[in-house]
Amino acid sequence: MAYFKHICVEGYKRLRQVDLEMRDLAFLIGENGVGKTSFLEVWTLLAAMCEGRLSRRLSDLSGVSEIVTRDTNDAITIELAMPIDNYEPIDYRIQIEPQAQNYRIVSESLSQQRTGYEEPFFHITAKGHQVQYYDGNGLVHPTWEHNENETALSQVPKMFKQSEDFRHRLASVTYYGPLDVSSKGPIRLPQQLRPASLPGANGEDLISCLYQLRETDHERYERITDTLSAAFSDFERLDFPPVAAGMLSMTWKDRNFAHPMYMHQLSEGTLRFLWLATLLQSSSLPTITLIDEPEVSLHPELLRLLVELMREASIRTQLIVATHSDRLVGFSEPSEVLVADINENGVASFTWADKMDIEKWLEDYSLDQLWQMNLLGGRP
């Protein structure tokens, strides 16, 4: 099931007004400049809000005045809904506006509708300086010095399961951009052995992650090596020779060569696929995983396997994948493709492909062909 069911964004760069149903898996397509990166940024901004990093994240984005939609919006508003089994969804809403060279949190709330009540129940409510949170008896004001540059969500006591579950899930959002496969990239170098359930954003924990899987979860490790065998017909195995105290390297055995190849000898595409396969097979994926352009350096035939891995991973994480690859889209289903486009006024829109009138076209063409023909939008 999707961890978050609905998101509304107003006033963030090209996202002047986006109201979108979320699904378990989204292949986000569209030409450059239509708002795909902005959509991913919104999720990383939400994660920062949960951890007391809002000020730092906004600084990284050059400030609210630089990211608010030009000419039309005075503030950024984000609303997000998380379903709760047997209860109404939890709804989060925040509005932020520029203020001189800084910003101001205009309002913020974490609420939930209740059966039989007209008014929602508030876990948190804040307007300007007035912050209140539910303490078990009613809404009370903080007894500590409240940091007005950070969200109330990140500061109120972590007392109640539903509100804390919301914060914890949203805080776990993780972005993975194109992997650094340069000669000095962490993935090509020996690595310190340490506990790791994920390979790291640049593969800095790939060796530890795979070694730990081999020793503690051999079934999952075999699924990774089976995937590598399906992707690379001459692949035999991975080995982990020590190179110093507490340091391991990793080698790739190819049946065509007597000696194994070290990581610095592997091609960019091989390294990227190995990293992606390890990431997507992890049992510790965050609530939401954002992957940007995973197709870089990959042979088109590897994309079918990659889509299968992503589809399986979306059972354990809500997966949003931004891509420019026609071939990758060709292996997906219309219900998995989210098309980003802009209208004549430069305003972004997001539409699921299965909500478009394309059923007759799909009788004669594949999904990637429809994209190439500009029948899905998202093309110049």
Buried (B, 14 or more C-beta within 10 A) or exposed (E): EBBBBBBBBBBBBBBBBBEBEBBBBBBBBBBEBBBBBBBBBBBBBBBBBBBBBBBEBBEEBEBBBEBBBEEEBEBBBBBBBBBBEEEBBBBBBBBBBBEEEEBBBBBBBBBBBEEEEEEBEBBBBBEEEEBBBBBEEEEEEBEEEBEEBBBBBBBBBEEBEBBBBBBEBBBBBBBBBBBBBEEEBBBBBBBBBEEBBBBBBBBBBBBBBBBBBBEEBEEBBEBBBEBBEBBBEEBBEBEBEEEEEEEBBBBBBBEEEEEBBBBBEBEBBBBBBBBBBBBBBBEEBBBBBBBBBBBBBBBEEBBBBBBBBBBEBBEBBBBBBBBBBBBBBBBBEBBBBBBBBBEEEBBBBBBBBBEBEBEEBBEEBBBBBBBBEEBBBBBE
